[in-house]
Amino acid sequence: MASMILPPITSLQVAGDDEIKSVLDALFEPSQHLHLIAIPHIRISTPFSSYSSLIEYVGYLLFLLAESSTILGSRAELHAILGSHPRLGEKKVESAQSRAEQAHLNTSGTSSDEEEEAARLKALNEEYEARFPGLRYVVFVNGRGRDVVMQDMRERIDRGDIFAEEKEAIQAMIDIALDRAKKLQAAN
């Protein structure tokens, strides 16, 4: 699959909805809820000077949604956006960016070690989603191994604070999007 070519940031506010959706999907993950919230605000905002400023603005909208879900939408919409990221360790991942970002999580050592860690990661995903109904664990992996990521997941489950989880997931989405933008721009 060819990588997406990001259009000039200065053209984004006057671009068609499909082009804005493609940019949002490449930077974040495909999410109709994100499209519905972000596109109208992108159109009326001050022109963006960089993709970083766009990503920070979308993050700001998500933090607003987390703080006062009646202004921009519902908590269920926020959870749908956060849930657009694939589960860590999933075998079938739609997004090319997510597949690349998670590639090293799917290989770690001997076959039996890999199977055991994959089973632990699957169990942690299930425990996380039972602890925080409607949420999916989102983290900026950034080259960290399974053991480090699973320890982080364990700590977040044990903390048990859904509001902190929403904020951490939003920040992770911002960090992931910033990293993706840098890589996509370097590839162009």
VEXKE-175763 format. One record per residue: x, z, y of N, C-alpha, C, O in turn. Coordinates in steps of 0.001 Angstrom, whole numbers, plus 524288, in hexadecimal, padded with zeros to 5 digits. Atoms other than C-alpha are relative to their C-alpha. Layout:
<rs>
XZYXZYXZYXZY/...
</rs>
This chain:
<rs>
80349800007FB658000080000800008037580000804D8806FF803398054E/7FCFC800437FB24805787FC2E80D467FE8A804918037D7FA088063C803A2/8012D7FBA97FC89806BC807178170E7FD127FDFA804C27FDA07F9748064A/80317801707FB747FDA380708822A2803927FF3B804B180783801EB80548/7FD40800B67FB0D80289801E882F8A7FCA980295804327F83A800FB80524/802E07FD4D7FBDC7FE7280B2183A587FFD77FC88804D5803DD7FA7E80680/80052803187FB307F952803E68463E8027F803048048180357807BA80411/7FDEC7FD1E7FB847FF14807238538A7FC27804568018F7F77380367801E9/803647FB8C7FEC77F9CD81482857377FCAD7FEE8804D67F842800C680536/802E18012A7FB2D7F5A580F4E8647D7FB317FCAA7FF087F7B77FC7B8025A/80484803508012D7EC048060485DE67FBB8802D67FCFD7F780800AD7FC2E/803927FD5C803927E53381043855AB7FAA780123802667F6AE800757FFC8/805007FE947FDA97DAAA8148585F447FC4A7FB638009B7F78A7FC21800C6/803598049F7FF707D5AD80694860C37FF957FCF87FADE7FD1C7F8D97FAAF/80039802918051E7D763802F78526F7FA92800AC7FDA67F796804197FF3A/804F07FF89802CF7CBD3800D4849887FFFE804C97FC7E8041C806E47FB2C/800817FB69803677C6AE80BE284122803167FF617FAF18058B8031A7F925/7FD3D800C4804F77CC6F805DB834CD805E2800D680095808638030D7FD20/7FA657FF3B7FF2D7DA1C805B183A938013C805CE800D38051C807C57FEC4/7FF297FA627FF2F7D8EE813D583F337FF72802E67FAD080289806657F9A6/800B47FD93805217D3C1817B9831C6804E07FF367FCA0806AA802DB7FA0C/7FB52801148031E7DF6E8112082B4E804968036B801A7807818055F7FE5F/7FBCC7FCAD7FE017E8D2818908340B7FF1C805A57FE52802B1808327FC5F/801307FA9B801917E1FC8258E8318C800C7800C27FA29802DE804C17F87D/7FF6B7FFA3805AE7E1AA822D7822E5805BD800207FE6380735802F77FACB/7FA6E80029801507F02F81FBB822A0802C68050B8019480643806E27FED4/7FD5C7FB4C7FE187F40B82BAB82A827FDF2804F67FD6D800F5808837FC3A/8026B7FB63802677EA908357B824B37FE9F7FE7C7FA5F802297FDAB7F739/801E780219804F77E2788317D818CE7FABD7FD92801387F83F7FF2080508/805248023E7FEF87D6438290A817F27FBC4804398000E7FB298072B7FC4E/8041E7FC197FF707CB008316581CE17FBFB7FE17803F77FD1D7FDA38089E/80432801B47FC857BE2B82CAF822717FECF804338040E7FD9C802F58088B/801027FBB67FC527BC4A83A1D828A18040E8000380466802B4800E5808EE/7FBFC800477FBFD7C947838E282FBF7FEF57FB64803A37FF887FBDC80863/80147804917FCC37C57282B4D8346A7FBB380156803E57FC1E8001F80888/804827FECE7FCA37B87D8305A839C080167803BD804697FF448035A808B3/7FE777FC327FC017BEF883B76841218042D7FDB8803A1803D17FE5180863/7FB7E801927FCE77CB9383507845AD7FF2C7FB0B8033B800CF7FAD8807C0/800428050C7FD447C80882719849757FD6C80072805627FF9F7FE788092D/8024A7FFA97FAB97BE9E82A638549D80388802E5803E1803BC801818087B/7FC857FD087FC8E7C85F8343685A1C804EA7FCE98015D806F37FD5D805B2/7FB77803527FEF27D3B582AAF858DD7FE9D7FC2180451801C57FB15807CB/801AE803EE7FC307CBF6820CD860BC7FFB18022780599800B97FF4D80954/800C77FDD57FAB97C97782A2086C368049E8033F801E8804938051B80657/7FB947FCB17FE7A7D6718316286C66803A97FD1A803B9803447F85D80476/7FBBD802487FCF27E1D682F208756E803347FC9F7FC4E803F57FE1C7F7CC/7FCE180351803887EA12823EE86FF6804898030A7FD93807058064A8001B/7FBD97FD57802DC7F3BD8287D865C9805387FD6380125805927F89C8018C/7FAC9802187FEE68022D826FA8688C803217FF197FB02807177FC5E7FB0C/7FD308007C804F28064A827EB85A4C7FC47801557FB8B7F80E8037A7FC5C/803247FE748048A8011A8297984CA18000E805EA7FF5C7FC408082A7FD77/7FFD57FA438003480582837A284D507FBB680254803617F92280612801CF/804197FDE37FC8E7FC58839DF858C87FA907FF037FDB37F7198024E7FE42/804FB80102802A77F11F8336B851447FF17803FD7FBB07FAD9806367FB44/8007E7FC5E804677F3B383BEF8455B7FEED80587801FD7FB94808417FFE0/800F07FACE7FDC77F47A8484A84D8F7FA708006C802267F7F880486801B3/80554800077FDED7E7A0844768541A7FBFA8007D7FB967F844803857FC03/803917FF91804787E0C38426F847068004D805837FDB67FC4F807C37FC41/7FF657FA99801CB7E66384F7F842A17FD10803CA8037D7FA868076580192/802DB7FCC67FC447E0EE855B884EFB7FA217FFC37FEDD7F77A803C57FEED/805908008C801467D37B8503D84B8A7FE9C8030C7FB0A7FA7E805837FABF/800FB7FD1F804DF7D495855F683DD680037805E7800DB7FD11808CA7FEA6/7FFCF7FA687FECA7D8B3863428431B7FB1A801A9802F87F906805E58020A/804EE7FEE77FD467CD06862B984C5A7FB838007B7FC247F847804047FC8D/804107FFE5804027C45085FC3840C58004F8050B7FCD17FC488074C7FB77/7FF557FB28802FE7C9F786B658396B7FE4B804C3803287FC1E80877800FF/801497FB847FCB07C7F68748B844FB7FA3480062801487F7F3804A18013D/805847FFE87FE6D7BA4B8709A848F77FD527FB367FDC27FCBA7F73880060/801F280485802DA7B418867C583F0F7FAFD7FDAF802447F9657F97780099/804C3802397FDCA7A7CD865CF8473E8011E7FBE2804257FDB87F8AB80541/7FED3803B57FBD17AEC785DFA851EA800D47FA837FDCB7FE4A7F6D57FF92/7FEAD8052A802087B459852B1849F07FD5D7FEB57FAD47FCA17FA207F992/80248800F18051D7AE0B8545383CBB7FFA28050E7FCFC7FFF58094C7FF3C/800CB7FB60803417AC3885D9183170804F78016C7FD06808A77FE5B7FCA9/7FBB37FE268034A7B5748657F829198006A7FC877FB21804B67FB8F7F934/7FFEB8037E804887B18585CAE81DBA802D37FAEF801558059A7F8CB7FE0B/7FD37804B67FE5B7B676850F182582805E58010480036809007FDC37FE83/7FA757FE987FFE27C364857DC827E8802298002F7FA758065A7FE137F96A/7FE377FF91805677C48385AF88196D800487FAA77FD63803B77F9BA7FA27/7FFD18054F802237C16784CC98160B804ED7FD2E801E28076B7FA597FEE6/7FB3A802657FDE47CC778485C81EF7804C9802417FD42808347FF597FB89/7FB8B7FD7E802937D5F08524181941800367FE827FA378046F7FE0D7F7F6/8004A80172805807D15484E9280B9E8013D7FA527FEE8801537F8AF7FA63/7FE9B8057A800D47D4ED8406280DCB805817FF7A7FDC0806D37FB6F7FB82/7FACD8000B8025F7E2D2843DB809C17FF72800C87FA247FC36803E67F86D/800557FF59805B27E5038428A7FB22802268054C7FE5680567807A3800FF/7FDDC7FB2D802347E76884E767F2D8805BC7FF1E7FEA0807407FAE47FCE7/7FA7C800608017D7F5C1851327F0C2800707FF627FA187FDE7802297F719/7FF16800CF805897FA5A84C167E3BD7FC127FC797FD547FC857FB817F8A4/803DC80386802567EEB2843137E19C802B57FB207FDFF806617F92F8006A/7FDBB804C7802307F1E18377D7D9107FE1D7FB32802F5801227F791803E0/80227804847FD3B7E8CC82E207E04F7FF778016B805C37FC258048F80742/800097FF0F7FA607EB9382E177EEE47FF377FABA802A6802507F720801E4/80160804FA7FD8B7E540823637F71E803E77FE5680430805787F9CB8045A/7FCB9801457FB7E7EDFA823FE8031F805AA7FF0C7FE5D808098023D7FBA8/7FA8B80137801257FB3881D5B8020B8039F804178025D8078D8058D80001/7FCBC7FC077FD78800C28274280BA280004805097FCC780428807527FBE9/800427FB358031C7FBF1832D480388802D97FF667FAD580575803067F90D/7FD2E800E8804EF8011E82CBB7F6FF805DE800AB800D08087E803377FDB1/7FA647FFA07FEEA80E9F82B827FD0E8018E805A08014C805A68077C7FF97/7FEBB7FAAC7FE5E80E2C83924802FF7FFF0803CB7FB66802E0807997FB58/8007A7FC788047980A4983F6F7F6108033D7FE557FB5080343801097F756/7FD508022D8048C812F0837357ED338038E803F47FD5280384804627F888/7FC587FC548027881D2D841B07EB0E7FD40804C87FDBD7FF91807967FA98/802E47FBA88025C8129F84BD07E7F77FE6D7FEC27FA637FD51802487F74F/801A9801988053480F4C843F97DBDA8048A7FF657FC36803BE7FDD77F7BB/7FB7B8000F8037481D20844837D65780368804AF80149804A3805A1805D6/7FCD87FB617FED882532850BB7D4D08040D801417FBDE807CB804077FD0E/7FC307FE958040082C88851917C8037FE4D7FDD47FAC27FC9C7F9587FA5D/80179801C080532829D4850EC7B97F7FA247FF307FFAE7F7298012D802E3/8058480149800AB81CE684BE87B4A57FCA3804EA7FF6D7F87880548801CB/8031A7FB3C800B181837859587B0447FFD380336805097FBD38059A8063B/7FFFD7FD537FAF081C6685F4F7BD5C7FC287FD6A803B97F92E8000C8066D/80385802EB7FC9281524854957C49E7FA508011B7FEAA7F719801F380224/8055D7FF07801A9808DB856A67BC8D7FE4A80587801737F9E5806538033A/8014A7FA917FEBB8094D865667BE847FF23800AA805E47FB618032C8078A/800977FFA07FA5380B56864307CD397FB3A7FD0A801E47F88C7FED580575/804AA802FC7FE89800C7859C37CE467FB18803297FECD7F76480328801DE/804757FCB68016E7F761862E77C7337FF7380499803C97FB19805FE8054A/800287FBB37FC317FB1386E2A7D0557FDFC7FE1F805487FADC800C5807CD/801BA8022B7FB057F924865877DC407FA2C7FEC37FFD67F75E7FFC08039D/8059B8011E800A07EBE5861087D7227FCD98050C800427F8C78053D802CF/802BA7FAF37FFF27E7DD86F2C7D4D77FFF6802588057F7FC098049380727/7FFC87FE097FAA27EC61872FB7E2847FC3E7FD018038A7F99C7FF58806D0/803C6803147FCFF7E497867BF7E86A7FA75801F27FF077F76C8029E802B2/805407FE23801667D88386C737E1247FEFE8056A802407FAC4806758044C/800987FAB97FDE57DAC987A967E5207FF627FFDA805EF7FC2C802AC80823/8004B8008B7FA577DCF48769C7F3447FA8C7FE388019F7F832800728052D/805138022E7FE8F7D07086EA57F3B87FB87803B87FEAA7F76E803868012E/803E87FBF8801267C8C0879BF7ED5C8002F8044E804277FC2280667805AB/7FF447FBF07FBFF7CE53883677F7527FE0A7FE2B8054E7FBD7801388084D/8018A802447FAF97CBA487A49802CB7FC5B7FB617FF0D7FE017F6E27FF76/803AB804458012B7BF64872757FF697FFC67FC17804847FF537FD8980914/8003A804227FC1F7BF42865718065E805407FE5980217805A47FA4C804A6/7FAC5801607FE1C7CDD18657080954803587FDDF7FB91802557FECD7F6F5/7FBF3801CD803907D92C85EAA802E080527801C780256805DF801A180716/7FADF7FE477FE3E7E70C863D98039D802F17FB6180255803CA7F7717FFB4/7FD0D804137FD547EE7B85BA280D89804FE8027480209804E58068680499/7FAEE7FE1C7FE3E7FCED85D72810288037E7FB4B800FA8030D7F74B7FE58/7FC10804077FF12807CC8553D815D78045F801137FC22807878049E7FCEC/7FC467FF1980439810148542B80995805937FF77801FF808D8802D5800F2/7FAF6800CC7FD6F81BD184EA981101804AB800DB7FC60808798036D7FDCE/7FB937FFBE803918248E84D938051680075805097FCE2803FA805887F9A4/7FFAE7FB17802EB821E385B3E7FFF47FE3E7FF2C7FA5D7FAEB7FBDE7F94B/801488006A8058C8210E85CF97F13E7FAF7802CC7FEA67F8C4805B8801C5/804D97FD97801EB8156C8612F7E93780013805E98006E7FC398084980210/7FFC77FA488000981A2086F387E8237FF07802438056F7FC3E80626805F8/800B07FE217FAA581AB8870F87F6EE7FA5C7FF23801CB7F7FC8028E80433/8055B8013F7FE7A80DA586A447F90A7FC28803957FD2E7F870805817FF8C/8038F7FC92802F2807228722B7EE3E8004D805A4801F37FC568085C80200/7FF7C7FAC37FDC580C8387ED67F4027FCEA80066805127FA428044C805FF/803058001D7FB29806BD87B1A801367FA2B8001D7FED47F73A802F18015F/80585800238016E7F9B8878037FAC77FE3A805647FE1D7FA078073D7FF8D/801427FACA8020E7F9E4885117F3A77FF4F803E88047A7FB9B806F88047F/800477FC677FB8C7FC8588C718005F7FB197FF07803417F8A0802B68051B/804A7801427FCE87F19888552807637FB038018F7FD1E7F7458034F7FF96/804807FE348030F7E7FB888147FC577FF81805E4800857FB43807EB80189/8000B7FA497FFC97EBD5896747FC5F7FE898020B805667FC1C8062C805D9/801727FE697FAAA7EA618973B80B327FA17800068009A7F7EC8039280305/805B3800198002A7DC2689342809797FD3B7FF448052F7F8B6800D5805AC/802438009E7FAC77D99688FA0817B97FEA57FA42800EF802167F71480204/8019C8057A7FF937D19A8831C818A8801177FDC3805698024C7F921805E2/7FEFC801F97FAB97D34E882188276D805CA7FEB1800AD807207FAC880323/7FA66801297FFE27E21A882DF8260E801277FB1D7FCC98048A7F8027FE36/7FF46804A8803457E131878A581B457FE8F7FB0C802E4801567F7228029A/80196804937FCF87D9C986F4C824008043F7FE8D803EC805AC7F9FD80472/7FBF7801017FC0F7E40D870BE82E968050F7FDFE7FD87807847FA697FF97/7FB3C801DA8029E7EF6E86F30825137FF5A7FA717FE0B802FD7F74F7FE59/800FD80547801F17E91E8631881F23800177FC0D80481802347F7C5803F0/7FFE18037D7FB727E70B85D1882CA3805A07FF1E801BC807337FAB0802BE/7FA86800967FE5F7F52985FD28305A803087FCB17FC17806517F9897FD9F/7FD6880339803FE7F9B5859FE823717FE8D7FA47800B3801E57F6DA80036/801A18056A7FF197F1A584DC982630802DE7FDAA804B08046F7F91E8048F/7FD24801CB7FB5E7F80C84CB483394805AC7FED47FE86807BF7FAB37FFDC/7FA87800B680190805AC84E7782DCA800AC7FB357FC84804697F83E7FD22/7FFCF804898037B802EA84462823297FF5F7FB018032D802497F73F8026F/80101804A87FCCC7FD7483AB382D17804AE7FEB18037C806027FA1C80418/7FB5A800F37FCC48094783C6083614804597FD927FCBF807017F9FA7FE85/7FC03802188037B81254839CA82AA17FEA77FA5D7FE72802117F6FB7FE57/801AB805478016C80A6782DEB82679800C67FC3B8048B802A67F7DE803C9/7FF68803687FB7280A588286783444805BA7FE88800B9806FC7FA01801BC/7FA65801077FF708191C829B783507801CE7FC037FBEE804BB7F8697FD32/7FE6E803908042F81AC5822C9827F17FD9E7FA97800C9800447F6A580007/8028D805177FF21810E88181582B18802717FD1880492803157F85680457/7FD8F802847FB8C817258157083838805857FE2A7FEB2807407FA1D800A0/7FABF801918018A824A7814F6832287FFDE7FB2B7FC84803837F8087FC8E/8007E804748039581FCB80B148280F7FE797FB02802EB7FF3C7F6B5800E8/801CF804A07FD0781A58802008329B8046C7FD4C802C4803927F9608056A/
</rs>
